[in-house]
Structure formats: C-alpha cells, structure tokens
Amino acid sequence: MNWMRMGSVALALVGAAATGCGDEEKPTNTSQHPLCRPSAQIPTDTFVPLRGGYPQIQGEDPHVFEAVPFPPENPYSADKALLGKILFWDEQMSSDNTMACGTCHVPSAGGADPRATTAGHPGPDGILGGIDDIHGARGVARCEIQNGQVVRKDDATFGPNPQFTGRKAPSYLDAMYYPDIFWDGRATSQFTVPNTGEVAITRGGALESQSMGPPLSDAEMACENRTWDDIEAKLEVVVPLALATELPDDMARILCDYPSYPELFAWAFPNDPWSAQRTWRSRSRLTSVRWSRTRLPSMSGPPATRPR
C-alpha cells in the first residue's frame, strides 16, 4: 500500500487475548467491531474550517491562533484525521500491544507523559540510583520475534522490566507550529522518506519526520529489528482499538462501517486502496500526524477512555 506519500495524515492498546501471527502479537480481525455503536453520531459541527482549511472549535475566535500550517504535500481531511485519531490511541501499533502514541502523550497531562514521576533511566553513567538519573518515558520491555511470537529478553540495564528513554516525552499540543521536533530537533521540517532518501515534504514536515521514530524504536514501541513491513502486516489483521474499553462517538460509529484497518484506509484514502503498490511503508503512523496537527490546547480532551 502507498502508505507514506498518500498518507501523512491520519496519526494507540494489553487486555484482550492476543495470538502470535506473522511477526507480532495480533488479535484476530472480525467482521463486527465489538465497540461499534450504530446509534452514535459522528459530529458534523464541532469543527469548522477557517483560514488555512484547518479545524477550529465552533464559536472560538479564529484569530486566537495562527492558521495551522498543513504542508501542501499532506493536506487536511476529516476522514484522515479520524483514522489518525484511531491509530494514535491504538496500543497495537507497538510490537507487544502495550504502547500507543497516547500512552506517552496524555491530554489531561498537558499532552505529555504523567508517568515520568520517577527517575527510571540511569543517565550518562549507566548506573541506576545516581544523581544523573533521568525522568524519561517508560517504553516496552526488551523483546525479539521468534517463530512469529514476541519473546521477552533481559535488557542489560533494565532486565525484564520496561525500558526508559533518555528524555521525557514532550507535549504534542501546538506541535503543528514547531519547525523541528524532539528535544534535540532531529525531526526536521524537511521530511525525507526513510531508506529511499526521497524528499516528500520540503517544508513544514516536522510532525511527519517525528512520526518515523517511535514505532521502530526498540525502547519505545518495538521489538528488535522491527520494520514498517511488519507494522503493515500487523495492521492488516488486527481489530482496530481491540484493547480499548470505551470509545467516543466518532470512533464507535465509524468502526461500525469500517471494522478493519484495510477498510478504514480505503475509506480515508479512496484513491489509494489497501491493495495498491506498497512503495511508502509508513502511512499507518503518518495518518496520526493529521490528528496531531489539530491539537490546540482548547481541543485537548481525551479521545477515548485510556486502555488498560
């Protein structure tokens, strides 16, 4: 599928039984989504397009914020943004179904990580309990894929426990205005396709650049040596948000009509069906960028009950 070029848009789950399939833990897809609510209504008047074609809460002063700068290579659409919202909160985006984008970026915590209350990373000296320990973000336990199964393994620093990153996750609120992202600015405004080196967005693509990192990071969301092919194969068979316990109306309603990720992508990208040539692998993550790009502080209510 043409994941990256067509979709920098729509930018998450351990309660349900998971079965090893392919290369990661994958709850099997079904024809009827368990959290579907046919009576739920997808809001049609919550957001209205203003100057830059971006969403603004109905009734707000349109001049409070500058127009959200969507790059022309990744224009806004409501369908893609809703798909991105689903992906943002789906823990199945991680190899072991424990981490979503929304695990580290929580609306009620100002878009940042409220779990970073203890210094879990050993810091530069590599020894836990020192004065240089860091309040980083908690990620996944070290793991690898063996015969299609996620297998835990001890990490040299954290043992069998979840790893901590060397920095706390920053807030996603207003991130659409940032020229560069990550504390060191390594996610730059120019978005370059991994592996090919093709420049996909010449300016204003910091969110797209950032979205390439966490799903493949073996500290944040991934088992060792994970690829975008692995992520794509997993999304083909999992039930979207299968590990969530409650969904807001827009998610619950759209999953009645499109209960699988292939169907959701075909709906959000009607001119680029799931079976299209797979030249850009990261569209699943990039779609969540579109939802992230609408996150102003006044829009920061949680999109779903936090999964277990």
C-alpha positions in Angstrom: 0.0 0.0 0.0 1.2 3.5 -0.7 1.5 4.3 3.0 3.8 7.3 3.2 3.2 9.5 0.2 -0.6 9.5 0.2 -1.0 9.5 3.9 0.9 11.8 6.2 -2.4 12.1 7.9 -4.4 10.1 10.0 -1.6 9.8 13.4 -2.8 3.9 20.4 -3.6 -1.0 23.4 -2.8 -5.4 27.0 -6.3 -6.6 27.9 -7.6 -8.9 25.2 -6.1 -12.2 24.4 -3.5 -12.0 21.7 -2.4 -14.7 19.3 1.1 -14.8 17.7 0.6 -14.4 14.0 3.1 -13.2 11.4 5.7 -11.4 13.3 3.9 -9.9 16.3 1.0 -10.3 18.7 -2.1 -9.8 16.7 -5.7 -10.0 18.0 -7.6 -11.6 15.0 -9.9 -9.3 13.0 -13.7 -9.8 13.0 -16.5 -8.6 10.7 -18.3 -6.8 13.6 -16.3 -4.4 15.7 -17.0 -5.2 19.4 -17.2 -1.5 20.4 -19.4 -0.4 17.4 -22.3 1.8 18.4 -24.6 2.3 15.4 -26.6 4.9 17.2 -23.6 7.1 17.9 -23.3 10.2 15.8 -20.2 11.5 14.1 -20.1 15.2 15.0 -20.6 17.4 12.0 -20.5 20.9 13.6 -17.7 20.5 16.2 -15.1 21.8 13.9 -15.4 24.3 11.1 -12.7 25.1 8.5 -11.1 28.6 8.8 -8.4 30.5 7.0 -6.0 27.7 6.4 -8.6 25.0 6.0 -7.8 23.7 9.5 -10.3 22.7 12.2 -11.3 25.2 14.9 -13.7 24.7 17.7 -17.1 26.2 16.8 -17.6 29.6 18.3 -14.0 30.3 19.1 -12.3 33.5 17.9 -10.5 32.4 14.7 -7.7 35.0 15.4 -6.5 33.5 18.7 -4.2 31.2 16.8 -2.3 31.5 13.5 -3.6 29.2 10.8 -2.4 25.6 11.3 0.3 25.1 8.7 -0.6 21.9 6.8 2.1 21.3 4.2 0.7 21.1 0.7 2.1 17.5 0.3 -0.1 16.5 3.3 -3.4 18.4 3.2 -6.0 18.1 5.9 -9.1 15.9 5.6 -11.6 15.0 8.3 -11.6 11.3 7.3 -7.8 11.0 7.5 -7.8 12.9 10.8 -10.3 10.4 12.3 -8.3 7.5 11.1 -5.2 9.2 12.7 -7.1 9.6 16.0 -7.8 5.8 16.0 -4.1 5.0 15.2 -2.9 7.5 17.9 -4.8 5.6 20.6 -4.2 2.0 19.4 -1.6 0.1 21.5 -1.5 -2.5 18.8 0.9 -0.1 17.0 3.5 -1.5 19.3 5.0 -4.9 18.9 3.7 -6.2 22.3 0.4 -4.3 22.4 1.4 -2.2 25.4 2.3 1.2 23.9 0.3 3.8 21.9 1.2 7.3 20.9 -1.4 8.4 23.5 0.4 6.4 26.2 3.2 9.0 26.4 1.1 12.0 25.2 -1.9 12.3 27.5 -4.3 15.2 27.1 -5.1 15.5 30.8 -1.3 15.9 31.4 -0.9 18.7 29.0 -0.1 16.4 26.1 2.9 15.0 27.9 3.7 11.9 30.0 2.3 11.9 33.5 4.1 8.6 34.3 7.5 10.2 34.4 7.5 10.8 38.1 10.5 8.6 39.0 14.0 8.7 37.5 13.9 5.4 35.6 16.8 6.0 33.2 20.3 5.6 34.6 21.7 8.7 32.8 25.2 9.1 31.4 26.9 6.9 33.9 24.7 4.0 33.1 24.0 3.2 36.8 20.6 3.5 38.3 20.3 5.3 41.6 22.8 8.1 40.8 22.5 11.8 40.8 22.4 11.9 37.0 19.3 9.6 36.6 16.7 10.8 34.2 12.9 11.1 34.3 12.4 9.5 30.9 9.4 8.0 29.3 8.6 4.3 30.0 8.5 2.2 26.9 8.4 -1.5 26.1 10.4 -4.4 27.7 13.2 -5.7 25.6 11.9 -8.2 23.1 12.5 -10.0 19.9 10.4 -12.0 17.4 11.0 -15.8 17.4 8.9 -18.0 15.1 6.2 -15.3 14.9 6.0 -14.8 18.6 7.0 -11.9 20.8 9.7 -13.2 23.2 10.8 -11.2 26.2 14.5 -10.9 26.9 16.6 -9.2 29.6 18.0 -5.8 28.9 21.5 -5.0 30.1 20.2 -2.1 32.1 16.5 -2.7 32.8 16.4 -6.5 32.9 13.0 -7.9 32.1 11.2 -4.6 33.0 10.1 -1.9 30.7 12.8 0.3 29.4 13.0 4.1 30.0 14.1 6.6 27.3 16.7 9.2 28.0 14.2 12.1 27.8 10.7 12.7 28.9 8.1 12.8 26.2 7.3 16.5 25.3 3.7 17.7 24.9 2.1 17.3 21.5 -0.1 20.4 22.0 0.7 23.0 19.4 3.3 20.7 17.9 2.0 21.7 14.4 3.8 25.0 14.8 7.2 23.6 15.7 9.9 24.0 13.0 11.7 20.9 14.4 10.6 18.2 16.9 12.3 16.1 19.6 14.4 17.8 22.3 17.4 17.7 20.0 15.5 18.9 16.9 16.4 15.8 14.9 12.9 15.6 13.4 13.3 18.4 10.9 10.9 20.5 8.8 12.1 18.7 5.7 10.6 15.2 5.7 12.7 12.6 3.9 11.5 9.1 3.2 13.5 6.5 5.2 15.5 4.1 3.1 15.0 5.9 -0.2 16.2 9.4 0.8 13.3 10.9 -1.2 12.3 14.4 0.0 8.5 14.1 0.5 7.8 17.4 2.2 10.1 20.3 1.6 9.0 22.5 4.5 6.7 22.1 7.5 7.0 18.4 7.8 8.5 18.1 11.3 5.5 16.0 12.6 5.9 13.7 9.7 9.6 13.4 10.4 8.9 12.7 14.1 6.4 10.0 13.3 9.0 7.8 11.8 10.8 7.2 15.1 8.8 5.6 17.9 7.1 2.7 16.1 10.5 1.3 15.2 12.3 2.2 18.4 13.2 -0.9 20.4 12.9 1.2 23.6 9.7 2.9 22.9 7.3 0.7 20.9 9.1 -2.1 19.0 10.8 -5.4 19.3 14.3 -5.5 17.9 14.7 -5.1 14.2 11.1 -4.1 13.5 10.3 -2.7 10.1 7.4 -0.9 8.5 6.6 -4.0 6.6 6.0 -5.7 10.0 3.7 -2.9 11.1 1.7 -3.0 7.9 1.3 -6.8 8.1 0.0 -6.5 11.7 -2.5 -3.8 10.9 -3.9 -5.9 8.1 -5.3 -8.5 10.6 -5.8 -6.8 14.0 -9.1 -5.4 15.1 -8.7 -1.6 15.4 -8.6 -0.5 19.1 -9.3 -4.1 20.2 -7.8 -3.4 23.6 -9.8 -0.3 24.4 -12.7 -0.5 26.8 -14.7 2.5 25.7 -14.7 4.8 22.6 -16.1 8.3 21.9 -18.9 8.6 19.4 -16.9 9.4 16.3 -14.7 6.3 16.7 -17.5 4.0 17.8 -19.7 5.0 14.8 -17.1 4.8 12.1 -15.9 1.4 13.2 -19.5 0.1 12.6 -19.0 0.8 8.9 -15.3 0.1 8.6 -14.3 -2.5 11.3 -10.8 -3.3 10.0 -7.8 -1.2 9.1 -7.9 -2.2 5.4 -11.4 -0.9 5.3 -10.5 2.3 7.3 -7.6 3.1 5.0 -9.8 2.5 1.8 -12.4 4.9 3.3 -9.9 7.6 4.2 -7.8 7.2 1.0 -10.4 6.2 -1.6 -8.0 6.8 -4.5 -5.3 4.6 -2.9 -6.8 1.3 -1.8 -5.1 -1.1 0.6 -4.1 -3.3 -2.3 -2.2 -0.6 -4.1 1.5 -0.9 -4.8 3.4 -0.6 -1.5 6.1 1.9 -2.1 5.8 4.0 1.1 5.6 1.9 4.2 4.8 4.4 7.0 1.4 5.7 6.2 -0.1 4.0 9.2 1.9 6.2 11.5 1.7 9.3 9.4 -2.0 9.3 9.4 -1.9 10.1 13.1 0.0 13.2 12.2 -3.2 14.7 10.8 -5.0 14.3 14.1 -1.9 15.6 16.0 -1.8 18.7 13.7 -5.3 19.7 15.0 -4.3 19.6 18.7 -4.7 23.1 20.1 -4.9 23.4 23.9 -8.6 24.0 23.8 -9.1 20.7 21.8 -7.2 18.6 24.3 -10.0 16.4 25.8 -9.2 12.7 25.7 -10.4 11.0 22.6 -11.1 7.7 24.4 -11.0 6.0 27.7 -7.4 5.0 28.4 -6.8 1.4 27.6 -5.7 -0.9 30.4 
